[in-house]
Amino acid sequence: MAADRRRRPIPGPRRDGLDAPKTQRRPLFRPQFTSRDRIGRFSEGFARAMGTPWFLIGMTVFVAVWITFNSSAPASAQFDPRALNFTLLTLILSLQASYAAPLILLAQNRQDDRDRVQIEQDRQRAERNLADTEYLAREVVALRLAMKDVATKEFIRAELRSLLEELDRSEVEEAAVTADDLDRDRRG
């Protein structure tokens, strides 16, 4: 029996308390939208839907039916009478607007963040293109300078002509020297 006690782990303190690191604690309330990205996508979809003509047509039809029913129906059937200036309709539209405005702003903020990232990427791409262009310009200048030192066709032809002329002159001089030597040998 003593051996069984030694083998069993000794239970430690519960890790759900405030002494546990934040990552190990279980949250008391788990919201449905835990990811900021999900909330952002929802807000963008909501803002996109509110910006369509179909939404405006739907809202117009809804308000027109509401007002028509509450104006023309018998007083006992009216749930938002005209005499009270359509108070319930006003509250519903105010509630819709109070949720729509922050969601539209959230969607705009996300778009601004995407635009900011895109602008930064465009700036980096432009810097790389500028660096590449400057490098290529330096290379072209270096090639032009190197081409000034490279012998062109005309330069090589001129050098060969001058060498041929020198060879012809030296052959003529050698022939003259040889002829003088032969004349001396005959005379002598």
C-alpha positions as CSV (number, residue, x, y, z in Angstrom):
1,M,0.0,0.0,0.0
2,A,2.8,2.4,0.7
3,A,4.3,1.6,-2.7
4,D,1.0,2.6,-4.3
5,R,1.1,6.0,-2.7
6,R,4.5,6.7,-4.0
7,R,3.5,5.9,-7.6
8,R,0.5,8.2,-7.7
9,P,1.2,11.8,-8.5
10,I,0.5,14.2,-5.7
11,P,-2.3,16.6,-6.8
12,G,-1.1,20.1,-7.1
13,P,-3.0,23.4,-6.9
14,R,-5.6,24.1,-9.5
15,R,-4.2,26.2,-12.3
16,D,-7.4,28.2,-12.9
17,G,-6.7,30.7,-10.2
18,L,-5.1,34.1,-10.4
19,D,-1.8,32.6,-9.6
20,A,-1.7,30.8,-13.0
21,P,-0.2,32.5,-16.0
22,K,-2.8,34.2,-18.2
23,T,-2.4,31.7,-21.0
24,Q,-3.3,28.8,-18.8
25,R,-6.4,30.3,-17.2
26,R,-9.7,29.5,-18.8
27,P,-11.7,32.6,-19.8
28,L,-15.0,33.2,-17.9
29,F,-16.7,34.5,-21.1
30,R,-15.9,33.2,-24.5
31,P,-17.3,35.6,-27.1
32,Q,-18.6,34.2,-30.4
33,F,-16.1,36.3,-32.4
34,T,-12.8,35.6,-30.7
35,S,-10.7,36.5,-33.7
36,R,-10.3,40.2,-34.7
37,D,-10.1,39.0,-38.3
38,R,-13.5,37.4,-38.1
39,I,-15.0,40.6,-36.7
40,G,-13.3,42.6,-39.4
41,R,-14.5,40.3,-42.2
42,F,-18.0,40.5,-40.7
43,S,-17.9,44.3,-40.6
44,E,-16.6,44.5,-44.2
45,G,-19.4,42.2,-45.4
46,F,-21.9,44.3,-43.5
47,A,-20.6,47.6,-44.9
48,R,-20.5,46.1,-48.4
49,A,-24.1,45.0,-48.1
50,M,-25.2,48.3,-46.8
51,G,-23.6,50.1,-49.7
52,T,-25.7,48.2,-52.3
53,P,-28.8,49.5,-54.1
54,W,-30.7,46.4,-53.0
55,F,-30.2,47.4,-49.4
56,L,-31.5,50.9,-50.1
57,I,-34.5,49.5,-52.0
58,G,-35.2,47.0,-49.2
59,M,-35.0,49.7,-46.5
60,T,-37.3,52.0,-48.6
61,V,-39.8,49.2,-49.1
62,F,-39.7,48.3,-45.4
63,V,-40.2,51.8,-44.2
64,A,-43.0,52.4,-46.8
65,V,-44.9,49.3,-45.8
66,W,-44.4,50.2,-42.1
67,I,-45.8,53.7,-42.5
68,T,-48.6,52.6,-44.9
69,F,-49.7,49.8,-42.5
70,N,-49.6,52.0,-39.4
71,S,-51.4,54.8,-41.1
72,S,-54.1,53.0,-42.9
73,A,-54.8,50.0,-40.6
74,P,-57.5,50.1,-38.0
75,A,-56.4,51.7,-34.7
76,S,-56.5,48.4,-32.9
77,A,-54.1,46.7,-35.4
78,Q,-51.6,49.5,-35.5
79,F,-48.5,48.7,-33.4
80,D,-46.8,52.0,-34.1
81,P,-49.5,54.6,-34.6
82,R,-49.0,57.7,-36.7
83,A,-50.4,59.8,-33.8
84,L,-47.2,58.9,-31.9
85,N,-45.0,59.9,-34.9
86,F,-43.9,56.3,-35.6
87,T,-41.8,56.1,-32.4
88,L,-41.0,52.4,-32.8
89,L,-39.8,52.9,-36.4
90,T,-37.6,55.7,-35.3
91,L,-36.1,53.5,-32.6
92,I,-35.5,50.7,-35.0
93,L,-33.8,52.9,-37.5
94,S,-31.8,54.6,-34.8
95,L,-30.7,51.2,-33.5
96,Q,-29.7,50.1,-37.0
97,A,-27.7,53.3,-37.5
98,S,-26.0,53.0,-34.2
99,Y,-24.7,49.5,-35.2
100,A,-24.0,50.4,-38.8
101,A,-21.8,53.4,-38.1
102,P,-19.1,51.6,-36.0
103,L,-19.1,48.6,-38.3
104,I,-18.6,50.8,-41.3
105,L,-15.8,52.6,-39.5
106,L,-14.2,49.3,-38.6
107,A,-14.4,48.2,-42.3
108,Q,-12.8,51.6,-43.3
109,N,-10.0,51.1,-40.8
110,R,-9.3,47.7,-42.2
111,Q,-9.2,49.1,-45.7
112,D,-6.9,51.8,-44.5
113,D,-4.6,49.2,-43.0
114,R,-4.6,47.3,-46.3
115,D,-3.9,50.5,-48.2
116,R,-1.1,51.3,-45.8
117,V,0.5,47.9,-46.4
118,Q,0.1,48.2,-50.1
119,I,1.6,51.7,-50.1
120,E,4.6,50.4,-48.1
121,Q,5.0,47.5,-50.6
122,D,4.8,49.9,-53.5
123,R,7.4,52.1,-51.9
124,Q,9.8,49.2,-51.3
125,R,9.2,48.0,-54.9
126,A,9.9,51.5,-56.2
127,E,13.1,51.7,-54.1
128,R,14.3,48.3,-55.5
129,N,13.5,49.5,-59.1
130,L,15.4,52.7,-58.5
131,A,18.4,50.8,-57.1
132,D,18.3,48.4,-60.1
133,T,18.0,51.3,-62.5
134,E,21.0,53.1,-60.9
135,Y,23.0,49.9,-60.9
136,L,22.3,49.3,-64.6
137,A,23.1,53.0,-65.4
138,R,26.4,52.6,-63.6
139,E,27.1,49.4,-65.6
140,V,26.3,51.1,-68.9
141,V,28.6,54.0,-68.0
142,A,31.4,51.5,-67.1
143,L,30.9,49.7,-70.4
144,R,31.1,52.9,-72.3
145,L,34.3,53.8,-70.5
146,A,35.7,50.4,-71.2
147,M,34.7,50.6,-74.8
148,K,36.9,53.8,-75.2
149,D,39.9,51.6,-74.2
150,V,38.9,48.8,-76.5
151,A,40.5,48.9,-80.0
152,T,37.9,49.6,-82.7
153,K,38.1,48.2,-86.2
154,E,39.4,51.4,-87.6
155,F,42.1,51.6,-85.0
156,I,43.3,48.1,-85.7
157,R,43.3,48.7,-89.5
158,A,45.3,51.9,-89.1
159,E,47.8,50.0,-86.8
160,L,48.1,47.2,-89.3
161,R,48.7,49.6,-92.2
162,S,51.4,51.4,-90.3
163,L,53.1,48.0,-89.5
164,L,52.9,47.0,-93.1
165,E,54.4,50.3,-94.2
166,E,57.2,49.8,-91.7
167,L,57.8,46.3,-92.9
168,D,57.9,47.5,-96.5
169,R,60.3,50.3,-95.5
170,S,62.6,47.8,-93.7
171,E,62.5,45.4,-96.7
172,V,63.4,48.2,-99.0
173,E,66.2,49.3,-96.7
174,E,67.4,45.7,-96.4
175,A,67.3,45.3,-100.2
176,A,69.2,48.5,-100.6
177,V,71.8,47.4,-98.0
178,T,72.1,44.0,-99.7
179,A,72.5,45.7,-103.1
180,D,75.2,48.0,-101.7
181,D,77.0,45.0,-100.3
182,L,76.9,43.2,-103.6
183,D,78.2,46.2,-105.4
184,R,81.1,46.5,-103.0
185,D,81.9,42.8,-103.4
186,R,82.0,43.2,-107.2
187,R,84.2,46.2,-107.1
188,G,86.5,44.8,-104.6
